[in-house]
Amino acid sequence: MWRWLLLVGLAAMSASFALAAESADQPSPLPRPLESYADPANAGVFETLKHRMMVEPFNAVASLIFLLAICHTFLTSKFRHLAHEAEEAHAKRIQSGGSEPVDDDGEPVEVSFKGQVFHFLGEVEAVFGIWALALVGAIVWFFGWGAVTDYVGHRVNFTEPMFVVVIMAIAGTRPVLRISETCMRLVSSLGGGSVSAWWLSILMVAPLLGSFITEPAAMTIAALLLAQKFYALKPSARFAYGTLGLLFVNISVGGTLTHFAAPPVLMVAAPWGWTTPFMLVHFGWKAAAGIAVSTLVYFAFFRRELRRLDTVRLGMPPARSSEGDRPVPAWITVVQLLFLAFTVAVAHYPPLFIGGFLFFLAFTQATAHHQGKLDLKAPMLVGFFLAGLVVHGGLQGWWIEPVLKSLTEIPLFIGATALTALNDNAAITYLATLVPGFTDELKYAVVAGAVTGGGLTVIANAPNPAGQNILQRFFPGGVSPLGLLGAALVPTAILALCFLLL
């Protein structure tokens, strides 16, 4: 099914670029400038939203479609269950000799079309792309096809989805993972290399590395190492979700030591003049403290199960040596780290990092005997997810902006945290830059709230889909949105207290 997703995504991208070129001379009404609404003076939030819906009825339609897409993400496990039922029923009909479609050789078709449709609807990474089709239909109805091509081709910024695809692909290669594992092993050796030591080192060190290698790269490396060192030992469902929620929260705040690694910080760094020293003083050390406290709290709560997993690990037969265990020549590792650094350095310039990625693919082909399998499935799916999300998110400013504007410091922090669960946190901070008259205290509150809430849902932070895609095979039926939400509440509360009180 993932091949279908890739084909659909590539076809949609190609079509959008071609059609955008044809209609570049047609002005788009989307997204409507916020100042054009001429809101009534001294109007409250409800009155402002009502006025904006009356001025532009499409606002309500776009937000309703976005809400339905969010609801769909909570139902993906149900669709996957229906897919399995349809496939089982199809297999039984074939075995019983029932009438079924046949292929060119006269053999029964073993693939259930109904099951494949449900599988597609059950892919979290496909949800926002699916509902983008409904959004496109609404735009055509209200404004015509020219508005679609101009909005998608010129107004929506796909830099972040493309960057995530490239950085995930590079970070997931064998040389990068081997050097990352070596660094984590050095830290875990302080605890004797136990499951507990690996668990602590991955969840505390990897998120902070996100401030330097970017959050998507840190998420990819942390998730792959957790899959190998922790989830492969089959922890309980509660511990599995607890670790996932903690990972998402820690990654979301771990990129705040610098001004260039976390997407929500990137959105405000230039407009507000925030630098790395500023981030380190006002955000970084608080994030590091919160990561340490929340991880140690979960460690204390699950310490008995960690001891059980140590017993499981010791009882497992030694892993067979394979080609993946062979050392990677240092020069190859250095070259691939340089590719990673180059991609981070030019993260805002798609022609440069995509061009660099093509050279990277050539290098991995030339050194294939030292490389693992380069699997682009996960990066492409995550990129498709984020591309759909930014298409929807670009039309939600009409209601997010007045909500943010109406709040004082503490309510703004809480509101930004809550809104982040319903939209990408980078979209929240970007819209905050459009609000006039924001004081330094309000700027701090909205960014702190946005990064704090980045682990509550899979759509809250751009790297989350990458982590979920890598780890979802360890969750029967897929990752439950409610399970993730519940697991992330405690570390979210701890980080909130750190940002508010320290």
Residue pairs with C-beta under 8 A, 6 or more apart in sequence:
1 116
1 119
1 120
1 123
2 123
2 377
2 380
2 381
4 116
4 120
5 120
5 123
5 125
5 126
5 129
5 380
5 381
5 384
6 377
6 380
6 381
6 384
8 129
9 129
9 380
9 383
9 384
9 387
12 129
13 387
16 149
16 152
16 153
17 153
19 145
19 148
19 149
19 153
20 149
20 150
20 152
20 153
20 154
21 153
22 149
23 145
23 146
23 149
23 150
23 153
24 150
24 153
24 154
26 146
26 147
26 149
26 150
27 150
28 143
28 146
28 147
28 150
28 151
28 154
28 155
29 143
29 147
30 139
30 143
30 147
30 150
30 151
30 155
30 394
30 395
31 151
31 155
31 394
31 395
31 397
31 398
32 56
32 59
32 398
34 397
34 398
34 401
34 434
37 51
37 52
37 55
37 56
37 398
38 55
39 48
39 51
39 52
39 402
40 47
40 48
40 51
43 51
44 406
45 402
45 403
45 406
48 402
49 398
49 399
49 402
52 59
52 398
52 399
52 402
53 59
53 60
56 398
57 142
58 138
58 139
58 142
58 143
59 395
59 398
59 399
61 138
61 142
62 135
62 138
62 392
62 395
62 396
63 395
63 396
63 398
63 399
65 131
65 134
65 135
65 138
65 392
66 131
66 135
66 392
66 393
66 395
66 396
68 131
68 134
69 127
69 128
69 130
69 131
69 388
69 392
70 422
70 459
72 121
72 127
72 130
72 131
73 124
73 127
73 457
73 458
73 459
73 481
74 481
74 482
76 121
76 122
76 123
76 124
76 127
76 478
77 122
77 477
77 478
77 480
78 122
79 118
79 119
79 121
79 122
80 118
80 119
80 122
80 477
80 478
81 477
82 118
82 122
83 115
83 116
83 117
83 118
83 119
83 122
84 115
86 112
86 114
86 115
86 118
87 112
87 115
89 112
90 100
90 110
90 111
90 112
90 114
90 115
91 110
93 100
94 100
94 108
94 110
100 108
100 109
101 108
101 109
102 108
102 109
103 109
120 126
120 130
121 130
122 478
123 381
124 385
124 458
124 465
124 468
124 472
124 478
124 479
125 381
125 382
125 384
125 385
125 465
125 469
126 381
126 384
126 385
127 385
127 388
128 385
128 387
128 388
128 389
128 391
128 392
128 459
129 384
129 385
129 387
129 388
130 388
131 388
131 392
132 388
132 391
132 392
135 391
135 392
135 395
136 148
136 152
139 147
139 148
139 151
140 147
140 148
151 394
152 391
155 394
156 390
156 391
156 394
157 390
158 350
158 387
158 390
159 347
159 348
159 350
160 263
160 386
160 390
160 426
160 462
161 383
161 384
161 386
161 387
161 390
162 350
162 353
162 354
162 383
163 216
163 343
163 347
163 350
163 353
164 216
164 379
164 382
164 383
164 386
164 462
164 463
164 466
165 376
165 379
165 380
165 382
165 383
166 343
166 353
166 354
166 356
166 357
166 379
167 214
167 216
167 217
167 220
167 340
167 343
167 344
167 347
168 216
168 217
168 220
168 378
168 379
168 382
168 466
169 357
169 360
169 374
169 376
169 379
170 176
170 217
170 336
170 339
170 340
170 343
170 357
170 360
171 177
171 213
171 216
171 217
171 220
171 221
171 340
172 220
172 224
172 375
172 378
172 379
173 336
173 364
173 371
173 372
173 374
174 324
174 328
174 370
174 371
174 372
175 328
175 332
175 333
175 336
175 337
175 370
175 371
176 221
176 333
176 336
176 337
176 340
177 221
177 224
177 225
177 372
178 327
178 328
178 333
179 333
179 337
180 206
180 221
180 225
181 225
183 205
184 198
184 201
184 202
184 205
184 206
184 225
185 193
187 197
187 201
187 205
188 194
188 197
188 198
188 200
188 201
189 197
190 197
191 197
191 200
191 201
194 306
194 310
195 229
195 230
195 233
195 306
195 309
195 310
195 313
196 299
196 303
196 306
196 307
196 310
198 225
198 229
198 230
199 226
199 229
199 230
199 243
199 299
199 306
200 295
200 299
202 222
202 225
202 226
202 229
202 230
203 222
203 243
203 246
203 247
203 250
203 291
203 295
204 250
204 291
204 292
204 295
206 218
206 221
206 222
206 225
206 251
206 254
207 218
207 222
207 247
207 250
207 251
207 253
207 254
207 255
207 291
208 254
208 257
208 288
208 291
209 218
209 221
209 254
210 217
210 218
210 219
210 251
210 254
210 255
210 261
210 262
210 463
211 254
211 255
211 256
211 257
211 258
211 261
211 262
211 284
212 257
212 258
212 261
213 221
213 261
213 340
213 344
214 255
214 260
214 261
214 344
214 347
215 251
215 252
215 254
215 255
215 261
215 262
215 263
215 461
215 462
215 463
216 462
216 463
216 466
217 340
217 344
218 251
218 254
218 255
218 463
219 247
219 251
219 463
219 464
219 466
219 467
220 463
220 466
220 467
220 470
222 247
222 251
222 467
223 247
223 466
223 467
223 470
223 471
224 470
226 243
226 247
226 471
227 470
227 471
227 474
230 243
230 309
231 240
231 243
231 471
231 474
233 309
233 312
233 313
233 316
234 312
235 243
235 305
235 309
236 305
237 475
237 483
239 302
239 305
240 474
240 475
241 475
241 480
241 483
241 484
241 486
241 487
242 298
242 301
242 302
242 487
243 298
243 487
244 467
244 468
244 471
244 479
244 484
244 487
245 455
245 484
245 485
245 486
245 487
245 488
245 489
245 490
245 491
246 294
246 295
246 298
246 455
246 487
246 488
246 491
247 455
247 467
248 454
248 455
248 456
248 460
248 461
248 464
248 467
248 484
248 488
249 294
249 452
249 454
249 455
249 488
249 491
249 492
249 495
250 291
250 294
250 295
250 455
250 491
251 454
251 455
251 461
251 463
251 464
251 467
252 262
252 425
252 451
252 452
252 453
252 454
252 455
252 460
252 461
252 463
253 287
253 290
253 291
253 451
253 452
253 454
253 495
254 287
254 288
254 291
255 261
255 262
255 265
255 451
256 262
256 265
256 279
256 283
256 284
256 287
256 451
257 276
257 279
257 280
257 283
257 284
257 287
257 288
258 265
258 276
258 279
258 280
258 284
259 265
259 266
259 269
259 274
259 275
259 276
259 278
259 279
260 266
260 269
260 276
260 344
260 347
261 344
262 451
263 424
263 425
263 426
263 461
263 462
264 425
264 426
264 428
264 429
264 447
264 450
264 451
264 454
264 461
265 274
265 279
265 283
265 429
265 447
265 451
266 426
267 426
267 429
267 430
267 433
268 274
268 429
268 430
268 432
268 433
268 443
268 447
269 275
271 433
272 433
272 443
282 444
283 447
283 448
283 451
283 499
285 502
286 498
286 499
286 502
287 451
287 495
287 498
287 499
289 498
289 502
290 491
290 494
290 495
290 497
290 498
290 499
291 495
293 494
293 498
294 490
294 491
294 494
294 495
295 491
297 490
297 491
297 494
298 490
298 491
299 306
324 372
326 370
328 370
329 370
332 367
332 370
335 363
336 360
336 363
339 356
339 359
339 360
339 363
342 353
342 356
343 353
343 356
343 357
346 352
346 353
346 356
347 353
361 374
364 371
364 374
378 466
378 469
378 470
379 466
381 465
381 469
382 465
382 466
382 469
385 465
386 424
386 462
386 465
389 424
389 459
390 424
390 427
393 423
393 424
393 427
394 427
396 423
396 427
397 431
397 434
400 419
400 423
400 427
400 428
400 431
401 431
401 434
401 435
403 415
403 419
404 412
404 415
404 416
404 419
404 428
404 431
404 432
404 435
404 446
405 435
407 415
408 442
409 441
409 442
409 445
410 445
410 500
412 442
412 445
412 446
412 449
413 445
413 446
413 448
413 449
413 452
413 496
413 499
413 500
414 449
415 449
416 425
416 428
416 432
416 445
416 446
416 447
416 448
416 449
416 450
416 453
417 449
417 450
417 452
417 453
417 456
417 492
417 496
418 453
419 428
419 453
420 428
420 449
420 450
420 452
420 453
420 454
420 456
420 460
420 461
421 453
421 456
421 457
421 459
421 460
421 485
422 457
422 459
423 459
423 460
424 459
424 460
424 461
424 462
425 450
425 451
425 453
425 454
425 460
425 461
426 450
426 462
428 446
428 449
428 450
429 446
429 447
429 450
432 438
432 443
432 446
432 447
438 446
448 499
448 500
449 496
449 499
452 492
452 495
452 496
452 499
453 460
453 492
454 460
454 461
454 464
455 461
455 464
455 488
455 491
455 492
456 484
456 485
456 488
456 489
456 492
457 464
457 481
457 484
457 485
458 464
458 465
458 468
458 479
458 481
458 484
459 465
468 479
471 479
472 478
472 479
475 483
